[in-house]
Amino acid sequence: HKQAKLIFKKGIEQLRRHGFVKKHKIRLALDTTAIFGKGAVEDTFNLLAEGLRQVLHVLAQLSAWTPEAFAAAHDFSRYVAPSFKGTFSIDWDNENERQTVLDSLVANCQRALSLACFVLNQYPAQSDEAQEIVQATDLLRKLLAQDVRRNETGKVELIDGVAEDRIISVHDPEMRHGHKSVSNRFDGYKASLAVETESQVIADVGVLPGNAHDSTDASSLVTESAKNLECSVEGVIGDGAYGTAEARLDAQANQYTLTAPVAHPAQKGRFTKDDFTIDLDRQTVTCPAGQITTTWYPRTTRTKRGRVFQHKSFTFSVKQCRGCPIRSQCLQATTRQRVVLVHQCEALLQQARVYQRTDEYRAVYRQRVVVEHRIARLVRLGIRKARYFGSAKVLFQLAMAA
């Protein structure tokens, strides 16, 4: 009933009633941590086979047959076996033999979808039976679309790379591949939380897909925290993930101060944007060698939350870069000229960089440790591993621990 946080909010009411939160204006610390999903993560072959199995189970149930009997009657027996790959006696390292299995698998997926479509036409569109069929077939279609394609000759082949929003588990389709760092990968969700810095009370929690940016629900966390604690928020603290231009615009719109570091460009052994002098009044960019450019081209970007930003892409000429004595510290050998992207909100980011060098910033930012302490406590209470399938129930588990 979408009341996963009901008991959590009742607990907040008790804390407020007994004076744990005394201030009318509060400061919040935000952060996220990984939750390992409960659903099994499988390779493409098993993922498609499991998606097909789900369709067969729905059709068998509606036909009042056992899955095994239904599968046998329609030549799908291998898809209800304990292990799909175990039904084949092939060398899985042999490309030709793998291709034969892939061709058969995709053909059977299409055949199962056709059978499901035939059965679907026998039920009213809004019936429970129709909804079950649609849910199962939609999942199988998504799996096919994300993992396989046909080339120019019509041959079925696996898609190279990983789709941005790839489904990784049939049993929990909401799970995603996530990264807390370049080397730290996990499969599941992210727990996001807001903690009131003085009382260390957890003011609100949320669950994000594993591949979502940490700050995705920052605005709702701040808004809900203010409602839960019946206080106004005067400041928010977060790590670099919360220091984006988008987050700073949200802070301005909601009239609170944001204390978060501006993300530094990736260090690749060459000059970064931070090494260039950007004069917004004169509309110039000066490189470390003293070369100046006023030439820029418009560029548009869109964030994952859908906000559109207009930038200026300042470009140094080939002539300026060609004879530069420190060119090797700035450009790759195959790159002809340097480009510096100036953000639409560059002035806001420059102000933030100046502020984060002050003693006031360092004193406030130290308070962020309270959210790390709450995360450590939540982990001890078992939130690192999901006990249930789906984000709604994972949120319930998180809210109960909170």
N, C-alpha and C positions, 0 to 999 in steps of 0.2 A: 504493500500500500504506500510505497515511497516514504515510509516513516523510519528509515534505518537509523536516524539520529535522534529519535524521540527520547530514549532513556538518557542518552548523553546530554540532551538539552535540559531534561529534568534535573540532572546532576548539577548543571551550570546554575540553574535557578536556586538550588540549595546553597551552593557556594556563595552566590551573590547575597542571598537572604541572610547568611551568617557572617557577612562582612569580609570575605576573603579578597574581594575586589572593592577597594575603597575610593579609588580615584574616579573623577568624572571624565578625565581625559587620559587615555592610555596609549602606550606604545606597544606595538606587536612585533614579534620576530617570526619570520616565515622560513620554512625549509621543506624539503621532501626527502623521502627515503624509499628504497626499493621494497616491494612485496613480491615474493616469488609466487607465480601462479600455480594453481593446483592442476590445471589441465596438462595432459601429456603433449610435449612438443615433438613433432614427427617430421621426417623428411617428406619430400614432395610425393613420392609414390604412396607411402602410408597415409599421408594427409588426404590425398584424393580418394584412396580406397575407403578411408574412414568416413569421408563425406558421402560417398556412395552408399556405404552401409547405413548411415543415418536415414537416407531416403528409403531404402529397403525396409527398415524397421517401421517407419511411419506407414508405408503402403501395406505391409504385412499386418499391422495392428488394425488398420481400417478394413482389411479383408477377413479379419478373424482367423488368420493363419499364424503359425509360428514363423519367425524370421527364416529359419532353416528350410521349412517347407515352401514358403513363398519364393525364396531364392532358388531352390532346386527347380521349381516349376517354371522359372523364367531364365534359367541358365546363369545364375549369379552366385553359385555355391561358394566359390572361392572368397567372396566378399563377406561372408559370415563366419569364415574360419577364424580361429584365434589369431593367426598371423597371416596377413595378406602375402608378404614376401615369402613366407614359409611354404606357400602352395606352389612355388616355382623352383625347379631344380636347374638353376642356371648359374653361370659365373657373373656375379654382379659387377665385376670389374671389366667385363667385356662389353664394349659400347654397342655392338650389334645386337647382342642378346638383351641388353637393357632397353634398346630402342623397340624391340619386338614387344616387350612387356608394356612399355609406355603407349604404343599404338593401341594395344588391346585394352589397356586401362581407360584411355580417353574415349575410345569407341563405346565401351561399356557405360561410362559416365553419361555419354550422350543418349545411349539407349535407355538408361534409367530415367533420365529427364523426360524423354518422350513418353515413357510409360506413366510417369507421374502426371504429366500434362493430360493424358487420356483419363486417368482416374480423377483428376481435379475437376474436369468438366462435368462430373457426375454429382457435384455438391454445389450448393449455393455459395456465392462468392464470399459472403460474410460469416459462413458457418465455421465452427471450431475445426472441423475436419479439413476444410479448405485452407485455413490458416496454418495448420500443422504441415500440410504439403508444401505450401508456399515458403514457410520458414526453412524447411529442409532443402528444398530445391534452390532457393536463393543462396544458401550457404555453399552448395556444391558449385553453382555457377560462378560465385566469387572465387572459389578455389581454382577453378579452371582458368579464369581470366587472369589471375595473378601469377600463375605458375607455368602455364603452357601456351603455346601459340603455333600457328601454322606458317611455315616459310613460303617463299615465292612458288615453290614446287608443290605445295600442299602437304608437305611432310610435317608431322607433329614434332615439336622440340621444346625442351625446357627453356624457360626464359632466364638469361644470364642475370646475375645480381639479385638483389632483394627489393621487392616493391616497398615503397615508403610506408604504407599502412598494411603490410602483409599480415594476413591471418595465420597464426602459427599453431593453433590447436582447434580441433573440431569440437572437443568437449567444452572448451571455454573460448569461443570466438572473439571475445573482447580482450584477451591477452595480447601483448605485443612485445617485440624485442625492445629492450631498453638499455641505455648506457648511463652510468653515473660518472664515468670518466672514459678516456679513450680505450683503456684496457679492461675496464670493469663492466662486463656485459651481463644482463640478466633477462629473464623471460617472465613477464607478468604485468604488474601495475606499479604506480608510485603513490605512496601515501603523502599527502600534503597537509601541513598543519600550521596553525597560527597560535603563538603562545604570548600571553600578556607578561611583559618582562619583569614587573615588580612582584606580582603574586606567583608567577610561573604556572598559572592556570592555563590549560589548553582551551583556547577560546572557540576554535572551530577546526574541523577536519574535512578532508575531501580525498577522493580517489581519482587518479588520472591513469590513462593507458601508459604502458611502459615507455612508449616512444614520444610522449608529449613533452613539450618544454616545461621545465620546472615552474615557470611563472604563469602557466596557462590559466589557472583559476585564482591567481593572486587577488584580483579585484573582488571576486565573490567571497574569498576567505576574509578579507578586510571588512566587507559589508556585513557578512553574517556574524563576525566576531563582535562588531559594534552592537548588533541586535541582541546577541546572546548575553553580553555583559551589560547591556543598557548604558553604554558609555560612548563618547565620541573618540575617534582615533586621531591623535595628533602626530603620530610618527610610525613608520614601518621600517624594519631592518631586515635585510636579506643579503645573501651572497651575490656573486657576480651574475647569476642567472636572473636575478631580480633587478639588475641595474640597466636594463635595456631602455632605449628611448621611449618605447611604448609604455613601459612601467612608469617612467617619469612623467609622461603625459597624464596617465591615470592618477598619479599622486597630485598633480596640479589641479585636475578636474575635481578631485575629491577633497582637496584642501588639507593634505597631510604632507609631512616631510618624509622623503625617502632617503634612507642611509644604506647605500649599496655601492660597491665598487663598479666602475665602468670597466667592462670587459676589455682586456688587452688583446691586440691582434696576435695571431699565432706566430711563435718565434721559429723561423726557418733559416736562421743564419744570415738573413739579409735585413736591410732597413725596413721597418714597418711604418704604418701611417703615423705613429707617435713620434717618429724622427723627423717629420715634415712640419713646417710652420704654416698654419692655416690662418689667414687674415680674412675674417668674414666681412669686415667693413670695406676693404679694398678689393675683395673677391680675388685674392691671389693665393697661391700655394708655393712655398719655397722649399726646395729639396736640401739635403745635408751638404751638397756641394755648392749651394748658393744660387742655383738656377731657379728662375721664377717663371711661373706660367699663369696666364689669365684665361686660357682656353678651356672651356668645359662643355660637356654635352649632357642633356637631361637623361636621367635613368629612373625607372620606377621599380619598386620592390613591394611585395606583399608579405606580411607576416602570417604565421600559422593561424592567428586569430582573425585574419582577414583584413587587417588595417593596411592601407596603402600609403607608402611614403614616396615623395619625390626627392631625388638626390641630384647632386651635381658631380659629374665625373670629370675631374680636372686631369688634363693630359699634357705631358711634356712632349715636345717635338722629338723626332728621330735625331735631328741635328744636335739638340741639347744633350741627348743621352749617348750618342755615338762616341764622342771624344771625351766623355767624363772620366777623370782619373780614378774615381771610386765606383765605376760602373759595376764591377763584379760584386760589390757589397749591396747592390740595389736590384740588379736584374739577372735573370738566368741568361745563359749564352744565346738562347734562341729567341728571347724577347727583345723587341725593337725599342720600346719606349715605356716609360713609367706612367701609371694611372693611379690617381688618388681619389677615392670616393668620399665626398663631403655630404654628410647626412643632412636631411631636411631640418633636423633638430640639433645640428652641430653645436649651436650656442648653448643649448641646454646641457649637452654632454661635456662641453668645455668647462662650464660652471661646476659640474659634478666632479671633474678631475681636479679642479682647484680645491674644492671643498674637502676631498678625500685626502689631501695633504695636510689638513689642519689637526690640531690636538682635539678639538671638539668632535670631529668625525671619529677619531680613534677611540675616544671615550664612549661615544654612543655605540659604535660598532662592536665593542667588547661585550655589550649586553646580548648580542646574538647567541652567546653560548647557552642561554637558557633553553632555546629550542633544540639544541643538540642534546642537552640533558634529558629533555622530554622524549626525544626519539630513542635514546638509549634505554629509557624506562619502558617505552612501548615495545621495543624489541625483546626485552626480558619478559614481557607479557605475551609474546608470541605472534606479533604482527609481521615478522619477517617472512613467514610462510602462510599463504592463504589457506583457510580451512574449507572454503566453498568455491563454487564456480560462479563467475559473473561479477561485474563491478558492484552491483547493488548489494550483494551479500558480503563482498569484500569490505564495502563501506560499513556495513553493519558490524563486522568483526573489528574494524578499526575504531569505530565509534564506541563500542563496548569497552575496548581496551583503554581508550582515552577517558 
